[in-house]
Amino acid sequence: DAKTTQPNSMESNEEEPVHLPCNHSTISGTDYIHWYRQLPSQGPEYVIHGLTSNVNNRMASLAIAEDRKSSTLILHRATLRDAAVYYCILPENTGNQFYFGTGTSLTVIP
Amino acid sequence: DTGVSQDPRHKITKRGQNVTFRCDPISEHNRLYWYRQTLGQGPEFLTYFQNEAQLEKSRLLSDRFSAERPKGSFSTLEIQRTEQGDSAMYLCASSPLTRLAGDTGELFFGEGSRLTVL
């Protein structure tokens, strides 16, 4: 099932940038790359998604490798509220089945 | 609050009982999803509706599970003859139709319904 590979955990100091990597070597040409995060005791929250070009929004940036076999979620300035599990996802089948995996648990150190 | 609403937030039941969860998606969102999440794991896809049509079902959705979205608005997920292994958080999400083929767009999740089967 798993089409993405992420580190189990990462740490970052508060107010520093965080780069969360994701490998998806079997990605197809039409697969979008999605990132969600889940804070404790909450449902997942959309962060960003993209197809080929790098994407920016108010929460984060998504850097997609030229061959699309990997991507990096960039939090420009980590805050304590960014401590969460971050999931990199390639929707399966018709694009409506999201396989979340176990994600990367981000710890932000004050 | 105009987000995805789920009810009840917590349900404790005895093994063998039936339970039903309700999800009210964001108004005018055509797509609705059910996921299940156990402790320490990411959410697992269960099923997907576009309007009232149930278009996709995971093999995880055994015959004890049934989901409906009768009028294309709210949805219910029923579990019959609950087992202890059904204890989990049941998450609902909704999204609007997107113009780009293959682009699911953003899913908006509710806070979930936590089921404990004793």
Interface residues (C-beta under 8 A of the other chain):
Chain A: T30 D31 Y32 H34 Y36 Q38 Q42 G43 P44 E45 Y46 H49 L51 V85 Y87 P91 N93 T94 G95 N96 Q97 F98 Y99 F100 G101 T102 G103
Chain B: V4 R31 Y33 Y35 G40 Q41 G42 P43 E44 F45 Y48 L55 E56 S58 L91 A93 G102 D103 T104 G105 E106 L107 F108 F109 G110 E111 G112
